[in-house]
């Protein structure tokens, strides 16, 4: 299967190596950074220098390809999906942007190829888990989804290091958050809904951010009393982000905030990903709660160290593509994350990255 992988950043590089090494895909990595492509070419991967923001250049590059995997920043999701449609390619991406996903769903209407956005961690794997847990309940009450991509050794006041896209990070902090409250779809404010919890003896906070629910609000509408997604951080992070975005009015100058963070907040490969889902409701006449919890850690050994966010995000989109190739997903039109069966995902050669993580046995 011929795959055009758009984006040679940290996540794109990990996706490229995973697919190349399994030898079931002919991957060509496309990016406008010659330096990033040279690193991959030195490892034996096929690369192509493409101005990915140029619609005509991207359209020409996709000729003859069967699948587009989009690992570019979220503002490029819609044009990339449109070019995939025109080229007759199947399309998968990692976007967390709600508006982009809605437009891709519209693009997919009547398409002869498949369109599956949001194939990362959150949205992505977290939605697969939550939907799986809901299936065993007679009546659903509450679904709570919590995800954190965190530095293993926080040292600054924000207790945060850059582990993934700054664009995606700030986008999630600034846009309304879909949720269901008392059975009604609502738009919650980002950074609100602050809560604290402990897991494995560590104290965390969680608060509203946009995009993490994927399409679950639509899927579970009319079936659940409450449904929400919150990002997990170390204690104190939310208050400082409120100060930056609100008091300093950087919400209206997100470019300046992104520049500050890129200049002042170090990136790290020493991170962890926390996944925490709780579902409550009625089973056989009793009120029951089911919990799914994982911590995934960076892999520091070997010739190619990988951060936890690289591992989990790349595993999501590679597993989705693999399951699609195996015929376990629809072959045309829009595909939501909850159409993946969790056992299929965890049994997949790429999805096993989540099985190899440590399961959290006790939650305080």
Secondary structure, 3 states (H helix, E strand, C coil): CEEEEECCCHHHHHHHHHHHHHCCCEEEEEECCHHHHHHHHCCCCEEEECCCCCHHHHHHHCCCCCEEEECCCHHHHHHHHHHHHHHCCEEEECCCCHHHHHHHHHHHCCCCCEEECCCECCCEHHHHHHHHHHCCCCEEEEEEEEEEEEECCCCCCCCCCECCCHHHHHHHHHCCEEEEECCEEEEECCCCCCEEEEECCEEEEEEECCCCCCCHHHHHCCCCCEEEEEEEEECCHHHHHHHHHHHCCHHHCHHHHHHHHHHHCCECCCEEEEEEEEEEEEECCEEEEEEEEEEEECECCCCCCECHHHHHHHHHHHHHHHHHHCCCCCCCEECCHHHCCHHHHHHCCCCHHHHCCEECCCEC
